Amino acid sequence: AKELLSVLETIYPVLGLFNKADGEFAQLIKDKYSKKLGVTKEEVAKQIELRAAAKAEKNWPVADQIRNELKAKGIVLMDSATGTDWGIDFDFVKDN
């Protein structure tokens, strides 16, 4: 995946398709594939909020359940020190 991103980061600016500064390309990919998966950005955002609240309350089973439910729909969550971002599980998309 990192290799693919590196190639895309090299090729897409030349084609005018990838603006690294604001993540526009990444958002377009999320939009396209989340629609194919039948999930809206708003639904994912709401689940991330609910999961953050569960984590704040140290309710790990609920936090894990939310992550697993999204994963079952082809959405992966990525936690960092600045919060949680999400992306598309392309293996899931490919298999479904």
C-alpha beads as a LAMMPS data file, in Angstrom:
LAMMPS data file: protein, C-alpha beads

96 atoms
95 bonds

1 atom types
1 bond types

-500.0 500.0 xlo xhi
-500.0 500.0 ylo yhi
-500.0 500.0 zlo zhi

Masses

1 110.0

Atoms # bond

1 1 1 0.000 0.000 0.000
2 1 1 2.842 2.403 0.836
3 1 1 4.467 1.689 -2.515
4 1 1 1.219 2.432 -4.337
5 1 1 0.794 5.695 -2.438
6 1 1 4.352 6.673 -3.334
7 1 1 3.678 6.033 -7.028
8 1 1 0.409 7.956 -6.881
9 1 1 2.086 10.877 -5.129
10 1 1 4.627 10.994 -7.962
11 1 1 2.267 10.565 -10.905
12 1 1 -0.911 12.360 -9.868
13 1 1 0.491 15.888 -9.480
14 1 1 1.639 15.681 -13.084
15 1 1 -1.879 14.720 -14.090
16 1 1 -3.400 17.344 -11.806
17 1 1 -5.336 14.742 -9.839
18 1 1 -3.657 14.767 -6.446
19 1 1 -3.314 17.768 -4.172
20 1 1 -1.281 16.553 -1.197
21 1 1 -1.731 19.818 0.674
22 1 1 -5.424 19.388 1.336
23 1 1 -5.948 15.674 0.784
24 1 1 -8.483 16.268 -1.958
25 1 1 -7.528 13.076 -3.801
26 1 1 -7.826 10.964 -0.649
27 1 1 -11.252 12.445 -0.016
28 1 1 -12.363 11.669 -3.578
29 1 1 -11.305 8.048 -3.078
30 1 1 -13.183 7.860 0.230
31 1 1 -16.284 9.350 -1.398
32 1 1 -16.216 6.986 -4.359
33 1 1 -15.624 3.778 -2.456
34 1 1 -17.742 4.532 0.602
35 1 1 -20.709 4.949 -1.777
36 1 1 -19.890 1.562 -3.328
37 1 1 -19.808 0.076 0.169
38 1 1 -23.144 1.682 1.061
39 1 1 -21.702 3.832 3.844
40 1 1 -21.833 7.624 4.050
41 1 1 -19.071 9.874 5.368
42 1 1 -21.522 11.131 7.943
43 1 1 -22.228 7.605 9.217
44 1 1 -18.517 6.923 9.564
45 1 1 -17.976 10.245 11.359
46 1 1 -20.806 9.454 13.787
47 1 1 -19.355 6.004 14.514
48 1 1 -15.932 7.545 15.108
49 1 1 -17.511 9.995 17.586
50 1 1 -19.305 7.178 19.412
51 1 1 -16.085 5.155 19.508
52 1 1 -14.128 8.129 20.873
53 1 1 -16.711 8.513 23.652
54 1 1 -16.494 4.789 24.452
55 1 1 -12.696 4.985 24.560
56 1 1 -12.841 8.043 26.842
57 1 1 -15.028 6.003 29.204
58 1 1 -12.596 3.075 28.858
59 1 1 -15.441 1.011 27.457
60 1 1 -13.142 -1.088 25.275
61 1 1 -15.741 -3.697 24.241
62 1 1 -17.969 -1.002 22.711
63 1 1 -14.998 0.730 21.050
64 1 1 -13.883 -2.599 19.581
65 1 1 -17.422 -3.414 18.465
66 1 1 -17.669 -0.131 16.533
67 1 1 -14.286 -0.747 14.877
68 1 1 -15.334 -4.286 13.947
69 1 1 -18.710 -3.190 12.579
70 1 1 -17.025 -0.644 10.321
71 1 1 -14.411 -3.190 9.253
72 1 1 -17.220 -5.581 8.301
73 1 1 -18.470 -2.846 5.947
74 1 1 -15.023 -2.284 4.403
75 1 1 -14.024 0.754 6.468
76 1 1 -10.745 0.746 8.396
77 1 1 -9.988 3.058 11.300
78 1 1 -6.531 4.481 11.922
79 1 1 -5.822 5.866 15.373
80 1 1 -3.106 8.443 15.996
81 1 1 -2.146 10.943 18.659
82 1 1 -4.300 13.544 16.890
83 1 1 -7.416 11.402 16.610
84 1 1 -8.952 8.780 14.367
85 1 1 -9.010 8.854 10.596
86 1 1 -10.626 6.331 8.327
87 1 1 -10.045 4.764 4.980
88 1 1 -11.234 2.076 2.626
89 1 1 -10.184 -1.560 3.012
90 1 1 -9.392 -2.253 -0.634
91 1 1 -9.016 -5.985 0.025
92 1 1 -12.637 -5.945 1.179
93 1 1 -13.714 -3.968 -1.900
94 1 1 -11.842 -6.371 -4.177
95 1 1 -13.457 -9.429 -2.568
96 1 1 -17.015 -8.052 -2.600

Bonds

1 1 1 2
2 1 2 3
3 1 3 4
4 1 4 5
5 1 5 6
6 1 6 7
7 1 7 8
8 1 8 9
9 1 9 10
10 1 10 11
11 1 11 12
12 1 12 13
13 1 13 14
14 1 14 15
15 1 15 16
16 1 16 17
17 1 17 18
18 1 18 19
19 1 19 20
20 1 20 21
21 1 21 22
22 1 22 23
23 1 23 24
24 1 24 25
25 1 25 26
26 1 26 27
27 1 27 28
28 1 28 29
29 1 29 30
30 1 30 31
31 1 31 32
32 1 32 33
33 1 33 34
34 1 34 35
35 1 35 36
36 1 36 37
37 1 37 38
38 1 38 39
39 1 39 40
40 1 40 41
41 1 41 42
42 1 42 43
43 1 43 44
44 1 44 45
45 1 45 46
46 1 46 47
47 1 47 48
48 1 48 49
49 1 49 50
50 1 50 51
51 1 51 52
52 1 52 53
53 1 53 54
54 1 54 55
55 1 55 56
56 1 56 57
57 1 57 58
58 1 58 59
59 1 59 60
60 1 60 61
61 1 61 62
62 1 62 63
63 1 63 64
64 1 64 65
65 1 65 66
66 1 66 67
67 1 67 68
68 1 68 69
69 1 69 70
70 1 70 71
71 1 71 72
72 1 72 73
73 1 73 74
74 1 74 75
75 1 75 76
76 1 76 77
77 1 77 78
78 1 78 79
79 1 79 80
80 1 80 81
81 1 81 82
82 1 82 83
83 1 83 84
84 1 84 85
85 1 85 86
86 1 86 87
87 1 87 88
88 1 88 89
89 1 89 90
90 1 90 91
91 1 91 92
92 1 92 93
93 1 93 94
94 1 94 95
95 1 95 96
